[in-house]
Every structure is written in C-alpha cells, then in structure tokens.
Amino acid sequence: MEVVRLRDEYIKLSQALKAAGLVDSGVDAKYAILDGEVKVNGQVEYQRGKKLRAGDEVSFHGETIRIEAGT
C-alpha cells in the first residue's frame, strides 16, 4: 500500500495518482478516471478533481493508496 501525505487540507484525485507513481502524467490520470478504473473508498469515481482527505483510500489496477495527514 502506497501512502500519500497531505501538505494541505486535501489533494485532488489526479494529483494523488501522480504522487503515488501510479500514472505518468495528468493526462494518464484523466483517462484512467474517466474510464472508471479508479475507486475512492470502494466506489468508482469519475471526478478527477475529487478532493481526497486523510483516511481516504484509492484503488487503481490492484494498487491501493492511503491518504494520510502530513507532518
């Protein structure tokens, strides 16, 4: 499980995918999200600007990202 630590109150879904290294670019993130390949907390998410907060989990191609509060 990959962990993404927040620097602010939230991170957008497409940014989290890039930060975790699961996609190479924002364009890749956009199409993965629009194609319904990404789940947030177990639900398919189609909004690339979805705000993720501490405690959220993102699933993509068998990988899981946990969003945690920054230090």
N, CA, C and O atoms as a GROMACS GRO file, in nm:
protein
  284
    1MET      N    1   0.084  -0.118   0.000
    1MET     CA    2   0.000   0.000   0.000
    1MET      C    3   0.089   0.124   0.000
    1MET      O    4   0.179   0.138   0.082
    2GLU      N    5   0.061   0.212  -0.092
    2GLU     CA    6   0.132   0.339  -0.104
    2GLU      C    7   0.065   0.443  -0.014
    2GLU      O    8  -0.057   0.444  -0.001
    3VAL      N    9   0.144   0.528   0.048
    3VAL     CA   10   0.090   0.633   0.134
    3VAL      C   11   0.123   0.768   0.072
    3VAL      O   12   0.238   0.794   0.034
    4VAL      N   13   0.021   0.854   0.062
    4VAL     CA   14   0.041   0.992   0.017
    4VAL      C   15   0.009   1.081   0.135
    4VAL      O   16  -0.102   1.078   0.188
    5ARG      N   17   0.106   1.162   0.176
    5ARG     CA   18   0.087   1.252   0.289
    5ARG      C   19   0.042   1.389   0.238
    5ARG      O   20   0.096   1.443   0.142
    6LEU      N   21  -0.058   1.441   0.305
    6LEU     CA   22  -0.113   1.570   0.267
    6LEU      C   23  -0.021   1.684   0.309
    6LEU      O   24   0.035   1.683   0.418
    7ARG      N   25  -0.007   1.782   0.222
    7ARG     CA   26   0.064   1.906   0.257
    7ARG      C   27  -0.037   2.013   0.296
    7ARG      O   28  -0.007   2.105   0.371
    8ASP      N   29  -0.157   1.998   0.242
    8ASP     CA   30  -0.267   2.091   0.268
    8ASP      C   31  -0.384   2.012   0.326
    8ASP      O   32  -0.367   1.900   0.373
    9GLU      N   33  -0.500   2.072   0.322
    9GLU     CA   34  -0.621   2.009   0.375
    9GLU      C   35  -0.665   1.889   0.291
    9GLU      O   36  -0.723   1.794   0.344
   10TYR      N   37  -0.636   1.893   0.160
   10TYR     CA   38  -0.677   1.786   0.069
   10TYR      C   39  -0.582   1.778  -0.049
   10TYR      O   40  -0.498   1.866  -0.069
   11ILE      N   41  -0.596   1.670  -0.127
   11ILE     CA   42  -0.526   1.654  -0.254
   11ILE      C   43  -0.629   1.606  -0.355
   11ILE      O   44  -0.718   1.529  -0.320
   12LYS      N   45  -0.618   1.651  -0.478
   12LYS     CA   46  -0.711   1.608  -0.581
   12LYS      C   47  -0.674   1.468  -0.628
   12LYS      O   48  -0.558   1.428  -0.624
   13LEU      N   49  -0.775   1.395  -0.671
   13LEU     CA   50  -0.757   1.255  -0.710
   13LEU      C   51  -0.648   1.239  -0.815
   13LEU      O   52  -0.561   1.153  -0.800
   14SER      N   53  -0.650   1.318  -0.921
   14SER     CA   54  -0.549   1.304  -1.026
   14SER      C   55  -0.409   1.331  -0.972
   14SER      O   56  -0.314   1.265  -1.012
   15GLN      N   57  -0.396   1.426  -0.880
   15GLN     CA   58  -0.266   1.457  -0.820
   15GLN      C   59  -0.217   1.342  -0.733
   15GLN      O   60  -0.098   1.313  -0.729
   16ALA      N   61  -0.310   1.277  -0.663
   16ALA     CA   62  -0.273   1.164  -0.577
   16ALA      C   63  -0.221   1.047  -0.660
   16ALA      O   64  -0.124   0.982  -0.621
   17LEU      N   65  -0.284   1.021  -0.773
   17LEU     CA   66  -0.238   0.913  -0.861
   17LEU      C   67  -0.096   0.941  -0.911
   17LEU      O   68  -0.013   0.851  -0.918
   18LYS      N   69  -0.070   1.067  -0.945
   18LYS     CA   70   0.064   1.105  -0.990
   18LYS      C   71   0.164   1.097  -0.876
   18LYS      O   72   0.274   1.045  -0.893
   19ALA      N   73   0.126   1.148  -0.758
   19ALA     CA   74   0.217   1.149  -0.643
   19ALA      C   75   0.258   1.008  -0.601
   19ALA      O   76   0.370   0.986  -0.555
   20ALA      N   77   0.167   0.913  -0.617
   20ALA     CA   78   0.195   0.774  -0.580
   20ALA      C   79   0.270   0.700  -0.690
   20ALA      O   80   0.312   0.586  -0.670
   21GLY      N   81   0.288   0.763  -0.805
   21GLY     CA   82   0.361   0.700  -0.915
   21GLY      C   83   0.279   0.597  -0.991
   21GLY      O   84   0.336   0.514  -1.062
   22LEU      N   85   0.147   0.600  -0.978
   22LEU     CA   86   0.063   0.502  -1.047
   22LEU      C   87   0.030   0.544  -1.190
   22LEU      O   88  -0.009   0.460  -1.271
   23VAL      N   89   0.047   0.671  -1.222
   23VAL     CA   90   0.033   0.721  -1.358
   23VAL      C   91   0.152   0.814  -1.386
   23VAL      O   92   0.212   0.869  -1.294
   24ASP      N   93   0.184   0.829  -1.514
   24ASP     CA   94   0.298   0.912  -1.550
   24ASP      C   95   0.264   1.060  -1.566
   24ASP      O   96   0.350   1.146  -1.549
   25SER      N   97   0.138   1.089  -1.598
   25SER     CA   98   0.102   1.228  -1.624
   25SER      C   99  -0.043   1.254  -1.586
   25SER      O  100  -0.120   1.162  -1.558
   26GLY      N  101  -0.077   1.381  -1.586
   26GLY     CA  102  -0.214   1.420  -1.560
   26GLY      C  103  -0.310   1.368  -1.664
   26GLY      O  104  -0.426   1.338  -1.634
   27VAL      N  105  -0.263   1.358  -1.789
   27VAL     CA  106  -0.346   1.305  -1.897
   27VAL      C  107  -0.378   1.158  -1.872
   27VAL      O  108  -0.492   1.115  -1.890
   28ASP      N  109  -0.277   1.081  -1.829
   28ASP     CA  110  -0.300   0.940  -1.797
   28ASP      C  111  -0.400   0.926  -1.683
   28ASP      O  112  -0.488   0.839  -1.687
   29ALA      N  113  -0.388   1.012  -1.582
   29ALA     CA  114  -0.480   1.010  -1.469
   29ALA      C  115  -0.621   1.042  -1.516
   29ALA      O  116  -0.717   0.976  -1.477
   30LYS      N  117  -0.634   1.143  -1.600
   30LYS     CA  118  -0.764   1.185  -1.651
   30LYS      C  119  -0.837   1.069  -1.718
   30LYS      O  120  -0.953   1.043  -1.687
   31TYR      N  121  -0.769   1.000  -1.809
   31TYR     CA  122  -0.834   0.892  -1.882
   31TYR      C  123  -0.861   0.770  -1.794
   31TYR      O  124  -0.963   0.702  -1.813
   32ALA      N  125  -0.774   0.741  -1.700
   32ALA     CA  126  -0.799   0.629  -1.608
   32ALA      C  127  -0.925   0.657  -1.526
   32ALA      O  128  -1.006   0.566  -1.503
   33ILE      N  129  -0.940   0.780  -1.481
   33ILE     CA  130  -1.056   0.818  -1.400
   33ILE      C  131  -1.182   0.816  -1.486
   33ILE      O  132  -1.284   0.758  -1.446
   34LEU      N  133  -1.177   0.880  -1.604
   34LEU     CA  134  -1.294   0.885  -1.691
   34LEU      C  135  -1.339   0.746  -1.738
   34LEU      O  136  -1.457   0.724  -1.764
   35ASP      N  137  -1.243   0.653  -1.750
   35ASP     CA  138  -1.275   0.516  -1.792
   35ASP      C  139  -1.328   0.430  -1.679
   35ASP      O  140  -1.357   0.312  -1.699
   36GLY      N  141  -1.341   0.487  -1.558
   36GLY     CA  142  -1.396   0.413  -1.445
   36GLY      C  143  -1.301   0.313  -1.383
   36GLY      O  144  -1.345   0.216  -1.321
   37GLU      N  145  -1.171   0.334  -1.400
   37GLU     CA  146  -1.070   0.240  -1.348
   37GLU      C  147  -1.026   0.271  -1.206
   37GLU      O  148  -0.949   0.196  -1.147
   38VAL      N  149  -1.075   0.383  -1.150
   38VAL     CA  150  -1.028   0.429  -1.019
   38VAL      C  151  -1.144   0.427  -0.919
   38VAL      O  152  -1.254   0.474  -0.948
   39LYS      N  153  -1.118   0.372  -0.802
   39LYS     CA  154  -1.217   0.371  -0.694
   39LYS      C  155  -1.165   0.453  -0.577
   39LYS      O  156  -1.047   0.451  -0.544
   40VAL      N  157  -1.258   0.526  -0.514
   40VAL     CA  158  -1.228   0.600  -0.392
   40VAL      C  159  -1.318   0.544  -0.284
   40VAL      O  160  -1.441   0.548  -0.296
   41ASN      N  161  -1.257   0.491  -0.179
   41ASN     CA  162  -1.331   0.429  -0.069
   41ASN      C  163  -1.432   0.325  -0.120
   41ASN      O  164  -1.544   0.315  -0.071
   42GLY      N  165  -1.388   0.246  -0.219
   42GLY     CA  166  -1.468   0.136  -0.270
   42GLY      C  167  -1.570   0.171  -0.377
   42GLY      O  168  -1.637   0.081  -0.429
   43GLN      N  169  -1.582   0.298  -0.411
   43GLN     CA  170  -1.679   0.342  -0.512
   43GLN      C  171  -1.606   0.397  -0.633
   43GLN      O  172  -1.510   0.473  -0.619
   44VAL      N  173  -1.652   0.360  -0.753
   44VAL     CA  174  -1.592   0.414  -0.875
   44VAL      C  175  -1.610   0.566  -0.875
   44VAL      O  176  -1.719   0.617  -0.848
   45GLU      N  177  -1.502   0.636  -0.904
   45GLU     CA  178  -1.504   0.783  -0.904
   45GLU      C  179  -1.469   0.835  -1.042
   45GLU      O  180  -1.370   0.792  -1.102
   46TYR      N  181  -1.551   0.926  -1.094
   46TYR     CA  182  -1.530   0.982  -1.228
   46TYR      C  183  -1.484   1.127  -1.226
   46TYR      O  184  -1.463   1.186  -1.332
   47GLN      N  185  -1.468   1.186  -1.108
   47GLN     CA  186  -1.424   1.326  -1.098
   47GLN      C  187  -1.276   1.331  -1.068
   47GLN      O  188  -1.232   1.293  -0.959
   48ARG      N  189  -1.198   1.378  -1.163
   48ARG     CA  190  -1.053   1.384  -1.139
   48ARG      C  191  -1.017   1.489  -1.035
   48ARG      O  192  -0.910   1.483  -0.975
   49GLY      N  193  -1.107   1.586  -1.014
   49GLY     CA  194  -1.084   1.690  -0.914
   49GLY      C  195  -1.139   1.656  -0.777
   49GLY      O  196  -1.142   1.741  -0.688
   50LYS      N  197  -1.182   1.531  -0.759
   50LYS     CA  198  -1.236   1.487  -0.630
   50LYS      C  199  -1.134   1.517  -0.520
   50LYS      O  200  -1.017   1.480  -0.532
   51LYS      N  201  -1.179   1.582  -0.414
   51LYS     CA  202  -1.090   1.617  -0.304
   51LYS      C  203  -1.076   1.499  -0.209
   51LYS      O  204  -1.174   1.450  -0.154
   52LEU      N  205  -0.953   1.455  -0.192
   52LEU     CA  206  -0.924   1.344  -0.101
   52LEU      C  207  -0.868   1.401   0.028
   52LEU      O  208  -0.785   1.492   0.028
   53ARG      N  209  -0.915   1.346   0.137
   53ARG     CA  210  -0.872   1.392   0.269
   53ARG      C  211  -0.813   1.274   0.348
   53ARG      O  212  -0.826   1.159   0.306
   54ALA      N  213  -0.750   1.303   0.458
   54ALA     CA  214  -0.689   1.198   0.540
   54ALA      C  215  -0.790   1.088   0.569
   54ALA      O  216  -0.903   1.115   0.608
   55GLY      N  217  -0.748   0.964   0.550
   55GLY     CA  218  -0.834   0.848   0.574
   55GLY      C  219  -0.893   0.789   0.448
   55GLY      O  220  -0.940   0.675   0.449
   56ASP      N  221  -0.892   0.864   0.338
   56ASP     CA  222  -0.945   0.812   0.212
   56ASP      C  223  -0.850   0.709   0.153
   56ASP      O  224  -0.728   0.715   0.173
   57GLU      N  225  -0.907   0.613   0.080
   57GLU     CA  226  -0.828   0.513   0.009
   57GLU      C  227  -0.867   0.511  -0.137
   57GLU      O  228  -0.985   0.518  -0.172
   58VAL      N  229  -0.766   0.502  -0.221
   58VAL     CA  230  -0.785   0.500  -0.366
   58VAL      C  231  -0.732   0.366  -0.418
   58VAL      O  232  -0.623   0.323  -0.380
   59SER      N  233  -0.810   0.301  -0.505
   59SER     CA  234  -0.768   0.175  -0.567
   59SER      C  235  -0.757   0.195  -0.717
   59SER      O  236  -0.844   0.256  -0.779
   60PHE      N  237  -0.648   0.142  -0.774
   60PHE     CA  238  -0.624   0.154  -0.918
   60PHE      C  239  -0.536   0.039  -0.963
   60PHE      O  240  -0.423   0.026  -0.915
   61HIS      N  241  -0.585  -0.042  -1.053
   61HIS     CA  242  -0.509  -0.156  -1.110
   61HIS      C  243  -0.444  -0.243  -1.002
   61HIS      O  244  -0.327  -0.279  -1.013
   62GLY      N  245  -0.519  -0.275  -0.899
   62GLY     CA  246  -0.469  -0.364  -0.794
   62GLY      C  247  -0.381  -0.297  -0.690
   62GLY      O  248  -0.336  -0.362  -0.596
   63GLU      N  249  -0.356  -0.170  -0.706
   63GLU     CA  250  -0.276  -0.094  -0.610
   63GLU      C  251  -0.369  -0.010  -0.523
   63GLU      O  252  -0.476   0.032  -0.568
   64THR      N  253  -0.328   0.014  -0.398
   64THR     CA  254  -0.408   0.095  -0.307
   64THR      C  255  -0.323   0.210  -0.255
   64THR      O  256  -0.207   0.192  -0.218
   65ILE      N  257  -0.384   0.327  -0.252
   65ILE     CA  258  -0.318   0.447  -0.198
   65ILE      C  259  -0.399   0.488  -0.075
   65ILE      O  260  -0.521   0.497  -0.081
   66ARG      N  261  -0.330   0.513   0.036
   66ARG     CA  262  -0.396   0.566   0.155
   66ARG      C  263  -0.352   0.711   0.170
   66ARG      O  264  -0.233   0.743   0.161
   67ILE      N  265  -0.450   0.798   0.193
   67ILE     CA  266  -0.422   0.939   0.213
   67ILE      C  267  -0.408   0.962   0.364
   67ILE      O  268  -0.498   0.928   0.441
   68GLU      N  269  -0.296   1.020   0.404
   68GLU     CA  270  -0.271   1.046   0.546
   68GLU      C  271  -0.237   1.193   0.567
   68GLU      O  272  -0.187   1.261   0.478
   69ALA      N  273  -0.264   1.239   0.688
   69ALA     CA  274  -0.232   1.376   0.724
   69ALA      C  275  -0.079   1.395   0.721
   69ALA      O  276  -0.004   1.306   0.760
   70GLY      N  277  -0.037   1.511   0.675
   70GLY     CA  278   0.106   1.541   0.670
   70GLY      C  279   0.159   1.571   0.808
   70GLY      O  280   0.084   1.586   0.904
   71THR      N  281   0.291   1.579   0.816
   71THR     CA  282   0.354   1.606   0.945
   71THR      C  283   0.415   1.743   0.946
   71THR      O  284   0.472   1.784   1.047
   0.00000   0.00000   0.00000
